[in-house]
Amino acid sequence: MSIKPILSNRRTLLVGAPALLVGTAAQAAGSCKVSDGDILGPFYRPNAKVAASLIDAKTEGEKLVFTGIVLRPDCKTPVVGASVDFWHCDHQGAYDIKTPDEKIAVENYRFRAMAQTDKDGKFVFETIVPGRYGIPPGLEGFEKFAGQTRPAHFHITVTHPIYLPLTTQVYMSGDPFIAKDPWAKHSRNLMQVSRKSGKASGLVELVLANRPGQRVG
Ligand SMILES: [Fe+2]
């Protein structure tokens, strides 16, 4: 079983994208909602190392500075010290593993890293724009979606002792494959990508939910 790589259409994703927006979705009046969850997907692997950069001098693809801000359910207060688990495929749509059951040593991980949110609820990864990929036939649980092209996306799981864990994906605004994707088309986790000084960057806010029974406020 293999994943058919499909190159990103960078013109669609990046050209004409609005400037980096700060505090938009979560803080807009009357629109405070916890972030959408999304599928974990079959290519998650645990125990990625803590790292601010997922790339090196040999890494191919469009460089991207990915910034996230984790917020409490009030959509404005930063969550400090949340653990962020982040992974995605390469610029050609290939993960570092080819099948869901493939074993891989931690030292051979590519495009997987962890971080902790800072005093502003922020985490930053220096990485690349991932490619799109087709869902292969026979993938357990995804059989009826075989052949569909997934929009470019980043996987993220955020955990914190106080709030419900959030497993989700972040898509890039303007990707035409979002509308046809069974998961992305329902998601509000859309990142605007801007290019300044020849480098792509984007910001997304992730709002955690309270655990059941937890006092709000
Ligand atoms: Fe994925």
Residues whose N, C-alpha, C, O or C-beta is under 5 A from the ligand:
A	BS01	LIG	G41
